[in-house]
């Protein structure tokens, strides 16, 4: 039979008759949501019967679902090589509950590794191998770096822990401070200035110094790139419009916004002199770069002068207690992020709703807060000792200065003591503990 494997009833092709030995082999296309054709998106809708949240699923998810459906309630198993995004981020909650509910379990998994072959156009991709079967008392195995480990259970994150589905939250599970997007420009680039454009403008029109601020995104924060922006309050607008260069830029922003079809952008065209948001901290602003290298042991975050502008899609904590910076700078938080965050290629994609808001952290004493805060400032001092280097260089695992490593190590010890007195022996153990605490906190919240 020649047909679309997502539309065909597999049992009509290979009937599951008792006593038969059947092998079904295939090579599903590995396409993320943004690379799928209209027909492939419709294939997903048909396969999952229009279930909620499936739009962002990889195309391979159809085969996992069809495979689970095919082996349900019979003595059978299935396994797929898959892009590793199937076991990360928001795809967890969108796919795996529909499989687990069929009393199907993961009985073996090879955790993320680079796949390459001898094909001409060989693309190196990060993959996993996941095996499914009906729930059984037989052994389960996790494989990583040529090590085979027998485990009690394998959850959707390919971790030896209970079946937990971490889903997006609109508010933090453990913190009082809200994390939000930085300022979104939607300006076509006309409100942004290079260093030379900024200097030229100030030299010609000294007033413009009042309406220019330094701008920070991931490149500026991590790699020391310098950029600026026009930051014009309504009270300064009249004087700003007297400067021909600025007036021209504002008019260009208006034209750009009017060309965008959605209503919010059309509305924004009424205020073309400003970013969509004009958010600033009162006493502190903490930047959390949205995309971070998978090679780093720690997430490089830091304080930005409140007189400077942090732009989206980077995340920001405005006026947060400094001890929260310590928690987010820790290995415990990094372990959680590696498990639940989505990816952009191999790099981690930090999400406030999926990482920060879901992060499980216990209540701590005022003394513990003060100790963590002190360690945060020790880390900042260590960074300052190497001010000639960018943060990207400082947090390169092969180049990280010994003093900075030790400062982070002391912070890690302090954070881990907030969870329990007994030291953790591995990241796997840390993650198992975090999943357990997450379950407890979610249940307590629901009471």
C-alpha positions as CSV (number, residue, x, y, z in Angstrom):
1,X,0.0,0.0,0.0
2,X,1.2,3.5,-0.8
3,X,-0.2,6.2,1.4
4,X,0.2,8.8,4.1
5,X,1.3,7.0,7.4
6,X,-0.5,9.6,9.5
7,X,-3.8,9.1,7.7
8,X,-3.8,5.3,7.2
9,X,-5.1,2.9,9.9
10,X,-2.0,0.9,10.5
11,X,-4.0,-2.1,11.6
12,X,-5.7,-2.2,8.2
13,X,-2.3,-2.7,6.6
14,X,-0.8,-5.0,9.3
15,X,-3.6,-6.6,11.3
16,X,-2.6,-7.4,14.9
17,X,-3.7,-11.1,14.9
18,X,-2.7,-13.3,17.8
19,X,0.4,-15.3,17.1
20,X,1.7,-13.2,14.2
21,X,5.1,-11.7,14.4
22,X,5.0,-8.2,12.8
23,X,7.8,-5.7,12.2
24,X,6.8,-2.2,11.1
25,X,9.7,-0.1,9.8
26,X,9.6,3.5,8.7
27,X,11.5,6.8,8.3
28,X,9.3,9.6,9.5
29,X,10.2,13.2,8.4
30,X,11.8,15.1,11.3
31,X,10.3,18.6,11.0
32,X,9.7,21.2,13.6
33,X,6.4,23.1,13.6
34,X,7.8,26.0,11.6
35,X,9.1,23.8,8.8
36,X,5.9,21.8,8.2
37,X,3.7,22.3,5.2
38,X,0.0,23.1,5.4
39,X,-0.7,19.4,4.6
40,X,1.6,18.2,7.4
41,X,0.0,20.5,9.9
42,X,-3.4,19.0,8.9
43,X,-1.9,15.5,9.3
44,X,-1.2,16.4,13.0
45,X,-4.8,17.7,13.5
46,X,-6.2,14.4,12.1
47,X,-3.7,12.2,14.0
48,X,-4.4,13.9,17.3
49,X,-8.1,14.5,16.6
50,X,-7.7,18.3,17.1
51,X,-6.4,17.9,20.7
52,X,-5.4,21.1,22.4
53,X,-1.8,22.5,22.1
54,X,-0.5,20.3,19.3
55,X,0.3,23.1,16.9
56,X,3.9,23.4,18.1
57,X,4.6,19.6,18.1
58,X,7.3,18.2,15.8
59,X,6.0,16.1,12.9
60,X,7.5,12.9,14.4
61,X,5.0,13.2,17.2
62,X,2.4,11.7,14.9
63,X,4.5,8.5,14.7
64,X,4.9,8.3,18.5
65,X,1.1,8.7,18.9
66,X,0.2,6.2,16.1
67,X,2.8,3.8,17.4
68,X,1.4,3.9,20.9
69,X,-2.1,3.5,19.5
70,X,-1.0,0.5,17.4
71,X,0.7,-1.4,20.3
72,X,-1.9,-0.5,22.9
73,X,-3.1,-3.6,24.9
74,X,-1.0,-6.1,22.9
75,X,2.3,-7.8,23.5
76,X,4.3,-5.3,21.4
77,X,6.9,-2.6,21.5
78,X,7.9,0.3,19.3
79,X,10.9,2.7,19.2
80,X,11.9,5.8,17.3
81,X,15.0,7.8,16.7
82,X,13.7,11.4,17.1
83,X,14.9,15.0,17.3
84,X,15.4,15.6,21.0
85,X,12.9,18.4,21.1
86,X,10.2,15.8,21.5
87,X,11.4,15.4,25.1
88,X,11.8,19.1,25.9
89,X,9.9,22.3,26.6
90,X,6.2,22.7,25.8
91,X,6.1,19.6,23.6
92,X,6.1,17.5,26.8
93,X,2.7,18.7,27.9
94,X,1.3,18.7,24.4
95,X,2.3,15.1,23.4
96,X,3.1,12.7,26.3
97,X,-0.1,12.8,28.4
98,X,-1.9,11.5,25.3
99,X,0.5,8.5,25.2
100,X,0.7,7.8,29.0
101,X,-3.1,7.7,29.3
102,X,-3.1,4.6,27.0
103,X,-1.1,2.8,29.8
104,X,2.0,3.0,27.6
105,X,5.4,3.6,29.2
106,X,8.9,4.4,28.1
107,X,11.0,1.3,28.7
108,X,14.3,2.5,27.3
109,X,15.8,5.7,26.1
110,X,19.1,7.0,24.8
111,X,19.5,10.5,26.0
112,X,20.5,13.3,23.6
113,X,23.5,12.7,21.3
114,X,24.7,14.0,18.0
115,X,23.6,11.9,15.0
116,X,25.6,11.9,11.8
117,X,25.9,9.5,9.0
118,X,27.6,8.9,5.6
119,X,25.0,10.7,3.5
120,X,26.2,13.4,1.1
121,X,24.3,16.2,2.7
122,X,24.9,14.9,6.3
123,X,23.2,17.2,8.8
124,X,24.4,16.8,12.4
125,X,21.4,16.9,14.6
126,X,20.8,16.2,18.3
127,X,18.6,13.1,18.7
128,X,17.2,10.7,21.2
129,X,16.0,7.1,20.9
130,X,12.8,6.3,22.8
131,X,11.2,2.9,23.2
132,X,7.5,2.4,24.2
133,X,5.6,-0.6,25.5
134,X,2.5,-1.4,27.6
135,X,3.1,-1.0,31.3
136,X,5.2,-3.9,32.6
137,X,7.2,-5.0,35.6
138,X,10.2,-5.7,33.4
139,X,13.3,-3.6,33.6
140,X,13.7,-0.1,32.2
141,X,17.0,1.3,31.0
142,X,18.5,4.8,30.4
143,X,21.6,5.1,28.2
144,X,24.0,8.1,28.2
145,X,27.6,8.4,27.2
146,X,27.9,4.6,26.8
147,X,26.6,4.0,30.3
148,X,23.6,1.8,30.8
149,X,21.5,2.5,33.9
150,X,18.6,0.4,35.2
151,X,15.9,2.7,36.6
152,X,12.5,2.6,38.2
153,X,10.8,4.8,35.8
154,X,11.6,7.0,32.7
155,X,9.5,10.1,32.4
156,X,8.9,12.2,29.3
157,X,12.0,14.3,30.1
158,X,14.0,11.0,29.9
159,X,14.8,11.2,33.6
160,X,14.5,8.5,36.3
161,X,11.5,10.1,38.0
162,X,7.7,10.0,38.2
163,X,5.6,10.9,35.1
164,X,5.6,14.7,35.6
165,X,4.4,17.2,33.0
166,X,5.7,20.7,33.6
167,X,3.4,23.1,31.9
168,X,3.5,26.9,31.4
169,X,2.4,29.1,34.3
170,X,1.4,32.7,34.3
171,X,2.8,33.3,37.8
172,X,5.8,32.0,39.6
173,X,5.5,28.8,41.7
174,X,8.2,29.9,44.2
175,X,9.0,33.6,43.8
176,X,7.2,36.9,44.5
177,X,9.0,38.8,41.7
178,X,7.5,38.6,38.3
179,X,9.7,37.9,35.3
180,X,8.7,39.6,32.0
181,X,9.8,40.4,28.5
182,X,12.0,43.4,28.0
183,X,10.8,46.3,25.9
184,X,9.5,45.4,22.4
185,X,10.4,48.1,19.8
186,X,8.3,47.1,16.7
187,X,10.0,50.0,15.0
188,X,11.7,48.6,11.8
189,X,15.0,49.6,13.4
190,X,14.4,53.3,13.2
191,X,14.4,53.9,17.0
192,X,17.8,52.1,17.3
193,X,21.2,53.9,17.0
194,X,24.7,52.7,16.5
195,X,27.5,54.3,18.6
196,X,28.5,56.6,15.6
197,X,24.9,57.6,15.0
198,X,24.4,58.4,18.6
199,X,27.6,60.6,18.8
200,X,26.8,62.4,15.5
201,X,23.3,63.2,16.8
202,X,24.5,64.5,20.1
203,X,27.3,66.6,18.5
204,X,24.8,68.3,16.1
205,X,21.9,68.5,18.6
206,X,23.0,68.5,22.3
207,X,19.3,68.2,23.4
208,X,19.2,64.7,22.0
209,X,21.4,63.5,24.8
210,X,18.2,63.7,27.0
211,X,16.3,61.3,24.7
212,X,19.0,58.7,24.0
213,X,19.6,55.6,26.2
214,X,22.0,52.7,26.0
215,X,20.2,49.5,24.8
216,X,20.8,46.0,26.1
217,X,19.9,42.7,24.5
218,X,21.8,39.4,24.6
219,X,24.5,40.5,22.2
220,X,25.1,43.7,24.1
221,X,25.1,42.0,27.5
222,X,27.1,38.9,26.7
223,X,29.5,40.1,24.0
224,X,29.9,43.8,24.9
225,X,28.3,45.1,21.7
226,X,27.3,48.8,22.0
227,X,23.9,50.1,20.8
228,X,21.6,52.9,21.7
229,X,18.0,53.9,21.2
230,X,15.7,56.9,21.1
231,X,13.7,56.9,24.4
232,X,11.3,59.8,24.1
233,X,8.7,60.6,26.8
234,X,5.5,62.4,25.8
235,X,6.8,65.6,27.5
236,X,10.0,65.6,25.4
237,X,8.2,64.8,22.1
238,X,7.7,68.4,21.0
239,X,11.4,69.3,21.3
240,X,12.4,65.9,19.8
241,X,10.4,66.6,16.7
242,X,12.3,69.9,16.1
243,X,15.4,67.7,15.2
244,X,15.0,66.7,11.5
245,X,16.8,63.4,11.8
246,X,14.6,62.3,14.7
247,X,11.4,63.5,13.0
248,X,12.3,61.5,9.9
249,X,12.9,58.4,12.1
250,X,9.6,58.8,13.9
251,X,7.7,59.1,10.6
252,X,9.4,56.0,9.4
253,X,8.3,54.1,12.5
254,X,4.7,55.2,11.9
255,X,4.8,54.0,8.3
256,X,6.3,50.7,9.3
257,X,3.6,50.1,12.0
258,X,0.8,51.0,9.7
259,X,2.0,48.3,7.2
260,X,1.6,45.6,9.8
261,X,-2.0,44.2,9.6
262,X,-2.7,43.3,13.3
263,X,-4.7,45.9,15.2
264,X,-2.2,46.3,18.1
265,X,0.5,47.5,15.6
266,X,-2.0,49.8,13.9
267,X,-2.8,51.3,17.3
268,X,1.0,51.6,18.1
269,X,1.3,53.8,15.0
270,X,-0.4,56.6,17.1
271,X,2.7,56.7,19.3
272,X,5.6,56.2,16.7
273,X,8.1,58.0,19.0
274,X,8.0,55.1,21.6
275,X,8.7,51.4,21.9
276,X,5.6,49.3,22.5
277,X,6.5,49.2,26.2
278,X,8.4,51.8,28.2
279,X,9.4,49.6,31.2
280,X,12.2,50.6,33.6
281,X,13.2,49.4,37.1
282,X,12.9,51.8,40.0
283,X,16.1,50.5,41.7
284,X,17.3,47.5,39.8
285,X,16.9,45.6,36.5
286,X,18.1,42.1,36.0
287,X,18.6,40.8,32.4
288,X,18.1,37.1,31.6
289,X,19.2,36.4,28.0
290,X,16.6,34.4,26.2
291,X,19.1,32.2,24.3
292,X,22.1,30.7,26.0
293,X,24.9,28.4,24.8
294,X,24.4,24.7,25.7
295,X,28.1,24.6,26.7
296,X,27.8,26.9,29.7
297,X,27.5,25.4,33.2
298,X,25.8,28.6,34.5
299,X,23.3,31.0,33.1
300,X,25.0,34.4,32.8
301,X,22.6,36.9,34.1
302,X,23.2,40.3,35.8
303,X,22.2,43.7,36.9
304,X,21.8,46.5,34.3
305,X,21.7,50.2,35.3
306,X,18.0,51.2,35.4
307,X,18.9,54.2,33.2
308,X,19.5,51.7,30.4
309,X,16.9,49.9,28.3
310,X,16.5,46.1,28.1
311,X,14.9,44.9,25.0
312,X,12.7,41.8,24.2
313,X,12.8,38.9,23.6
314,X,15.2,38.9,26.6
315,X,13.6,38.4,30.0
316,X,13.8,40.9,32.8
317,X,13.3,41.0,36.6
318,X,12.5,44.6,37.6
319,X,13.2,45.6,41.3
320,X,13.7,42.0,42.4
321,X,15.4,40.9,45.6
322,X,19.1,40.2,44.8
323,X,18.9,36.7,46.3
324,X,16.7,35.6,43.4
325,X,19.6,36.4,41.1
326,X,21.7,33.9,43.1
327,X,19.1,31.2,42.7
328,X,18.9,31.7,38.9
329,X,22.7,31.8,38.7
330,X,23.0,28.3,40.4
331,X,23.6,24.9,39.0
332,X,20.2,23.7,40.5
333,X,18.4,26.2,38.3
334,X,20.5,25.3,35.3
335,X,19.7,21.6,35.8
336,X,16.0,22.5,35.7
337,X,16.3,24.7,32.7
338,X,18.2,22.0,30.7
339,X,15.3,19.6,31.4
340,X,12.2,21.8,30.8
341,X,13.3,24.6,28.5
342,X,12.9,24.5,24.7
343,X,15.8,24.8,22.4
344,X,16.9,27.0,19.5
345,X,19.0,24.6,17.6
346,X,21.3,23.2,20.4
347,X,21.1,26.4,22.5
348,X,18.7,26.7,25.5
349,X,15.7,29.0,25.0
350,X,14.8,30.5,28.4
351,X,11.1,31.1,29.0
352,X,9.6,32.9,32.0
353,X,6.4,30.8,31.8
354,X,8.1,27.4,31.4
355,X,11.4,27.8,33.4
356,X,11.2,30.6,35.9
357,X,7.5,30.3,36.8
358,X,7.7,26.5,37.2
359,X,11.1,26.4,39.1
360,X,10.5,24.6,42.5
361,X,12.3,26.4,45.4
362,X,11.6,25.9,49.1
363,X,10.8,28.6,51.6
364,X,14.0,29.9,53.2
365,X,15.0,32.0,56.2
366,X,16.0,35.7,56.1
367,X,19.6,34.5,57.0
368,X,19.7,32.2,54.0
369,X,18.5,35.1,51.8
370,X,21.3,37.3,53.1
371,X,23.9,34.6,52.7
372,X,22.9,34.0,49.0
373,X,22.8,37.8,48.4
374,X,26.4,38.1,49.7
375,X,27.5,35.3,47.4
376,X,25.9,37.1,44.4
377,X,28.0,40.2,45.1
378,X,31.1,38.0,45.4
379,X,30.4,36.7,41.9
380,X,29.9,40.2,40.6
381,X,33.2,41.3,42.2
382,X,34.9,38.3,40.5
383,X,33.5,39.4,37.1
384,X,34.8,42.9,37.8
385,X,38.3,41.5,38.3
386,X,38.2,40.5,34.6
387,X,36.4,43.6,33.2
388,X,38.5,43.4,30.0
389,X,36.6,40.2,29.1
390,X,33.1,39.8,27.9
391,X,30.6,37.7,29.9
392,X,30.6,35.2,27.0
393,X,34.3,34.8,27.5
394,X,34.0,34.6,31.3
395,X,31.3,31.9,31.1
396,X,33.1,29.8,28.5
397,X,33.6,26.5,30.4
398,X,37.2,26.2,29.0
399,X,38.1,29.8,29.9
400,X,36.2,30.6,33.1
401,X,38.6,32.2,35.7
402,X,39.3,30.0,38.8
403,X,38.0,32.7,41.2
404,X,34.7,33.0,39.3
405,X,34.4,29.2,39.3
406,X,35.0,29.0,43.1
407,X,32.5,31.8,43.7
408,X,29.8,29.9,41.7
409,X,30.7,26.7,43.5
410,X,30.1,28.3,46.9
411,X,26.8,29.7,45.7
412,X,25.9,26.2,44.5
413,X,26.6,24.7,47.9
414,X,24.4,27.5,49.6
415,X,21.5,26.9,47.2
416,X,21.6,23.2,47.5
417,X,21.5,23.4,51.4
418,X,18.2,25.2,50.9
419,X,16.8,22.0,49.5
420,X,18.4,19.5,51.9
421,X,21.4,18.9,54.2
422,X,22.7,15.9,52.4
423,X,24.8,16.9,49.3
424,X,23.6,15.8,45.8
425,X,26.0,13.5,44.0
426,X,24.9,14.2,40.4
427,X,22.7,16.4,38.2
428,X,20.4,13.4,37.7
429,X,19.8,13.2,41.4
430,X,19.3,17.0,41.5
431,X,16.7,16.7,38.8
432,X,14.9,13.8,40.4
433,X,14.7,15.9,43.6
434,X,13.4,18.9,41.7
435,X,10.7,16.9,39.9
436,X,9.6,15.5,43.3
437,X,9.4,19.0,44.9
438,X,7.6,20.3,41.9
439,X,4.9,17.7,42.3
440,X,4.6,18.5,46.0
441,X,4.3,22.2,45.4
442,X,1.7,21.8,42.7
443,X,-0.4,19.6,44.9
444,X,-0.1,21.9,47.9
445,X,-1.1,24.8,45.6
446,X,-4.2,23.0,44.5
447,X,-5.4,22.4,48.1
